[in-house]
Amino acid sequence: MAGNYKGKYEIVTADDNLPGKVMLYEKPGKECYTNKHWHKNLEIDYIVRGCMWTNLGGEDKDLYDGDYILINSESVHQTCGKYPQEPVKYLVVLFSYNYIKSYFSDYDSYYIDVDKNEQTRARVRDLLKAIVFEVENPSDFSKLKISCAMSQILMNLFTKCRVRRELPEGAETEQNNPEYIAKAIEYIRDNYRGKISLEDISSFVGLTPTYFSRYFKSATQKTFKNYLNLVRLENTLIDIQQNGMSETRSSLENGFPSVKSFIAVFKSVYGCAPSEYVKIYQEQAPISEIHKL
């Protein structure tokens, strides 16, 4: 289910020719630490060997050899090796939000509960093992095999384990139609580069501004303005990281009224300036080349 966003928002880019990002790590437990964060991607962490502590939505859980945890879109989570000096070998698979949306447009209205179907949970585990094998034993067709395994995981999860999200108790129900939120999100993603007022988007959806504001926050756990800023932020950062644009040009082309407002939003989400974040990102190996660290 949607998180409470008391963690940093993370933008995850996909590997080349894959419906997401795949990483296999093996390192001491203390080096597996991550701060609380969230992202739009569906994530699976699979333990090959060792013990990993996880916190998902405020709930602690230890994972051992062969265990995995599924982290839904927008869920706040954190990980660390259970024992600081003991190595942990684990696979992280992040499925592209846009890739999922291209096949399942109503994705935001659902979350995945893999524990509701033991057969599917076992099948997903087998597919994760297959991905680990291909990462460790690369061949000419490894990326194709990994892509197929990732697609099969998604197919199993969305046909067997999806659960509709519920609006908070007490929310109005007469117009709680998933088509409204789908139309709103589509409108934002089509028009975020320009000015979008509350009146514009509520009129497009067919609701009053007051009702739309309440409805949008009920369905997404974010205000309309916060969601719009996150979309603009995501695209601005991609232009800076991947396309080499300046902060000024990229922020203005992606809908921010000024570079100052972009930096303010960026700091509120990431806790640092864009230049600091980009420097850290550029010092890492290219995403498509990360297999074993």
C-alpha positions as CSV (number, residue, x, y, z in Angstrom):
1,M,0.0,0.0,0.0
2,A,1.1,3.6,-0.4
3,G,3.6,4.7,2.1
4,N,3.6,7.7,4.5
5,Y,6.5,9.3,2.6
6,K,8.7,9.7,5.7
7,G,11.7,8.8,3.6
8,K,13.6,10.0,0.6
9,Y,12.0,9.7,-2.8
10,E,14.2,7.7,-5.2
11,I,14.2,7.8,-9.0
12,V,15.1,4.4,-10.5
13,T,16.2,4.1,-14.1
14,A,15.9,0.9,-16.0
15,D,18.8,-1.2,-17.3
16,D,19.2,-1.2,-21.1
17,N,16.8,-3.7,-22.8
18,L,15.2,-4.8,-19.5
19,P,11.8,-3.9,-18.0
20,G,13.6,-2.6,-14.9
21,K,16.9,-2.9,-13.1
22,V,18.7,-5.9,-11.8
23,M,21.6,-5.9,-9.3
24,L,23.4,-8.7,-7.5
25,Y,25.4,-7.7,-4.4
26,E,27.7,-9.6,-2.1
27,K,29.2,-7.6,0.8
28,P,29.4,-7.3,4.6
29,G,26.1,-6.7,6.4
30,K,27.0,-3.2,7.5
31,E,27.5,-2.2,3.9
32,C,24.0,-3.3,3.0
33,Y,22.5,-0.4,4.9
34,T,20.0,1.9,3.2
35,N,18.2,4.9,4.6
36,K,14.4,4.9,4.6
37,H,13.3,5.7,1.0
38,W,10.5,5.0,-1.5
39,H,10.0,5.0,-5.2
40,K,7.4,4.3,-7.8
41,N,8.9,1.0,-8.8
42,L,7.8,-2.5,-7.7
43,E,10.8,-4.0,-5.9
44,I,11.8,-7.6,-4.9
45,D,14.8,-8.3,-2.6
46,Y,15.9,-11.9,-2.7
47,I,18.5,-13.4,-0.3
48,V,20.9,-15.8,-1.9
49,R,23.0,-16.3,1.1
50,G,23.2,-14.6,4.6
51,C,20.7,-12.7,6.7
52,M,19.1,-9.3,5.9
53,W,17.1,-7.1,8.2
54,T,14.3,-5.2,6.5
55,N,11.8,-2.6,7.6
56,L,8.7,-2.3,5.4
57,G,6.0,0.2,6.4
58,G,7.3,0.2,10.0
59,E,7.3,-3.6,10.3
60,D,10.7,-5.4,10.9
61,K,11.5,-8.7,9.3
62,D,14.6,-10.9,8.9
63,L,15.3,-12.6,5.6
64,Y,17.5,-15.7,5.3
65,D,18.7,-17.9,2.5
66,G,16.0,-18.3,-0.2
67,D,13.7,-15.7,1.3
68,Y,12.5,-12.6,-0.5
69,I,10.4,-9.6,0.2
70,L,8.1,-7.7,-2.2
71,I,8.0,-3.9,-1.8
72,N,5.0,-2.3,-3.5
73,S,5.2,1.0,-5.3
74,E,5.5,4.0,-2.9
75,S,6.1,1.9,0.2
76,V,8.7,3.3,2.5
77,H,11.4,0.7,3.2
78,Q,14.9,0.2,4.7
79,T,17.4,-2.6,4.7
80,C,20.6,-3.7,6.4
81,G,22.6,-6.9,6.9
82,K,21.5,-8.6,10.2
83,Y,25.2,-9.1,11.2
84,P,27.6,-6.3,10.5
85,Q,30.7,-8.4,9.6
86,E,29.0,-11.4,7.9
87,P,28.6,-11.2,4.1
88,V,25.2,-11.1,2.5
89,K,24.6,-12.1,-1.1
90,Y,21.3,-10.7,-2.4
91,L,19.5,-9.8,-5.6
92,V,17.5,-6.6,-6.0
93,V,15.0,-6.5,-8.9
94,L,13.2,-3.2,-9.6
95,F,10.4,-3.2,-12.1
96,S,9.9,-0.1,-14.2
97,Y,6.8,1.8,-13.1
98,N,6.3,3.1,-16.7
99,Y,6.8,-0.4,-18.1
100,I,4.1,-1.8,-15.8
101,K,1.7,1.1,-16.6
102,S,2.1,0.5,-20.3
103,Y,0.5,-2.9,-19.8
104,F,-1.7,-2.3,-16.8
105,S,-3.0,1.3,-16.9
106,D,-4.9,0.9,-13.6
107,Y,-1.8,-0.2,-11.7
108,D,-2.0,2.6,-9.2
109,S,-5.4,1.3,-8.0
110,Y,-3.8,-2.0,-6.8
111,Y,-1.0,-3.4,-4.7
112,I,0.5,-6.9,-4.7
113,D,0.1,-9.4,-1.9
114,V,2.4,-12.3,-2.9
115,D,1.6,-14.1,0.4
116,K,-2.0,-14.7,-0.7
117,N,-0.9,-17.4,-3.2
118,E,1.7,-19.9,-2.0
119,Q,2.1,-21.4,-5.5
120,T,2.8,-18.0,-7.0
121,R,5.2,-17.2,-4.2
122,A,7.2,-20.4,-5.0
123,R,7.1,-19.7,-8.7
124,V,8.5,-16.2,-8.3
125,R,11.3,-17.7,-6.1
126,D,12.3,-20.0,-8.9
127,L,12.3,-17.2,-11.4
128,L,14.5,-15.1,-9.1
129,K,17.0,-18.0,-8.9
130,A,17.0,-18.1,-12.7
131,I,17.9,-14.4,-12.8
132,V,20.7,-14.9,-10.3
133,F,22.1,-17.7,-12.5
134,E,22.1,-15.5,-15.6
135,V,23.8,-12.6,-13.8
136,E,26.5,-15.0,-12.5
137,N,26.9,-16.9,-15.8
138,P,26.4,-14.2,-18.5
139,S,26.0,-15.4,-22.1
140,D,24.8,-13.9,-25.4
141,F,21.2,-14.4,-24.4
142,S,21.4,-13.6,-20.7
143,K,19.6,-10.3,-20.9
144,L,16.8,-11.8,-23.0
145,K,16.4,-14.6,-20.4
146,I,16.4,-12.1,-17.5
147,S,13.9,-10.0,-19.3
148,C,11.7,-13.0,-19.9
149,A,12.0,-14.0,-16.2
150,M,11.1,-10.5,-15.1
151,S,8.0,-10.5,-17.4
152,Q,6.9,-13.9,-16.0
153,I,7.2,-12.6,-12.5
154,L,5.0,-9.6,-13.3
155,M,2.5,-11.8,-15.1
156,N,2.2,-14.2,-12.1
157,L,2.0,-11.3,-9.6
158,F,-0.7,-9.3,-11.5
159,T,-2.8,-12.3,-12.4
160,K,-2.7,-14.1,-9.1
161,C,-1.8,-11.6,-6.3
162,R,-3.2,-8.1,-7.0
163,V,-5.4,-6.5,-4.4
164,R,-7.4,-3.3,-5.0
165,R,-6.3,-0.4,-2.8
166,E,-9.0,1.0,-0.5
167,L,-9.6,4.6,0.1
168,P,-9.4,5.8,3.8
169,E,-12.4,5.1,5.9
170,G,-14.9,8.0,5.7
171,A,-13.9,9.1,2.2
172,E,-16.8,10.0,-0.1
173,T,-17.9,7.1,-2.2
174,E,-20.3,8.4,-4.8
175,Q,-17.5,9.2,-7.2
176,N,-14.8,6.9,-6.1
177,N,-14.2,5.7,-9.6
178,P,-10.6,4.6,-10.5
179,E,-11.1,6.3,-13.9
180,Y,-11.0,9.7,-12.2
181,I,-7.6,9.2,-10.8
182,A,-6.3,7.6,-14.0
183,K,-7.5,10.6,-16.0
184,A,-5.9,13.0,-13.5
185,I,-2.5,11.2,-13.6
186,E,-2.6,11.0,-17.4
187,Y,-3.4,14.7,-17.6
188,I,-0.4,15.5,-15.3
189,R,2.0,13.4,-17.2
190,D,0.8,14.9,-20.5
191,N,1.0,18.5,-19.3
192,Y,3.5,18.8,-16.5
193,R,5.8,20.9,-18.6
194,G,3.3,23.7,-18.7
195,K,1.2,25.5,-16.1
196,I,-1.5,23.2,-14.5
197,S,-3.9,24.8,-12.1
198,L,-6.2,23.0,-9.7
199,E,-9.2,24.4,-11.7
200,D,-7.7,23.1,-15.0
201,I,-7.2,19.5,-13.8
202,S,-10.5,19.2,-11.8
203,S,-12.4,20.5,-14.8
204,F,-10.7,18.0,-17.1
205,V,-11.6,15.1,-14.7
206,G,-15.1,16.3,-14.2
207,L,-15.1,17.1,-10.4
208,T,-15.3,20.3,-8.4
209,P,-11.9,21.7,-7.3
210,T,-12.7,21.0,-3.6
211,Y,-13.8,17.5,-4.2
212,F,-11.0,16.8,-6.6
213,S,-8.4,17.9,-4.0
214,R,-9.9,15.6,-1.3
215,Y,-10.3,12.7,-3.7
216,F,-6.8,12.9,-5.2
217,K,-5.2,12.9,-1.8
218,S,-7.4,10.0,-0.7
219,A,-6.4,7.9,-3.7
220,T,-2.6,8.8,-3.9
221,Q,-1.7,9.9,-0.3
222,K,-0.3,13.0,-1.9
223,T,-1.7,16.4,-2.7
224,F,-2.1,17.4,-6.3
225,K,0.7,19.9,-6.1
226,N,3.1,17.4,-4.4
227,Y,2.4,14.8,-7.1
228,L,2.9,17.4,-9.9
229,N,6.2,18.5,-8.4
230,L,7.4,14.8,-8.1
231,V,6.6,14.2,-11.8
232,R,8.5,17.4,-12.7
233,L,11.4,16.5,-10.4
234,E,11.7,13.0,-11.9
235,N,11.9,14.3,-15.5
236,T,14.2,17.1,-14.6
237,L,16.7,14.8,-12.9
238,I,16.6,12.4,-15.8
239,D,17.5,15.2,-18.2
240,I,20.4,16.3,-15.9
241,Q,21.8,12.8,-15.3
242,Q,21.2,11.2,-18.6
243,N,21.1,14.0,-21.1
244,G,23.7,16.3,-19.6
245,M,21.3,19.4,-19.4
246,S,22.0,22.2,-17.0
247,E,19.9,22.6,-13.9
248,T,18.4,25.9,-15.3
249,R,17.4,24.5,-18.7
250,S,16.1,21.2,-17.5
251,S,14.1,22.6,-14.6
252,L,12.4,25.3,-16.9
253,E,11.7,22.8,-19.7
254,N,10.0,20.4,-17.2
255,G,7.6,22.9,-15.7
256,F,9.3,24.5,-12.8
257,P,8.8,28.3,-12.7
258,S,12.5,28.8,-11.8
259,V,15.6,27.0,-11.0
260,K,15.3,28.2,-7.4
261,S,11.9,26.5,-7.0
262,F,13.4,23.3,-8.5
263,I,16.3,23.3,-6.0
264,A,13.8,23.9,-3.1
265,V,11.7,20.9,-4.2
266,F,14.8,18.8,-4.8
267,K,16.2,19.5,-1.3
268,S,12.8,18.8,0.3
269,V,12.8,15.3,-1.3
270,Y,16.4,14.3,-1.4
271,G,17.9,16.3,1.5
272,C,20.7,17.7,-0.6
273,A,21.3,20.0,-3.5
274,P,21.0,18.6,-7.1
275,S,24.7,19.1,-7.7
276,E,25.6,17.0,-4.7
277,Y,23.2,14.2,-5.8
278,V,24.5,14.2,-9.4
279,K,28.1,14.1,-8.2
280,I,27.3,11.0,-6.1
281,Y,25.5,9.4,-9.0
282,Q,28.3,10.0,-11.5
283,E,30.9,8.4,-9.2
284,Q,29.0,5.1,-9.4
285,A,29.4,2.6,-12.2
286,P,26.8,3.0,-15.0
287,I,23.6,1.2,-14.1
288,S,23.7,-1.1,-17.1
289,E,27.2,-2.3,-16.0
290,I,26.3,-3.1,-12.4
291,H,26.1,-6.8,-11.9
292,K,28.3,-7.7,-8.9
293,L,29.5,-5.2,-6.3
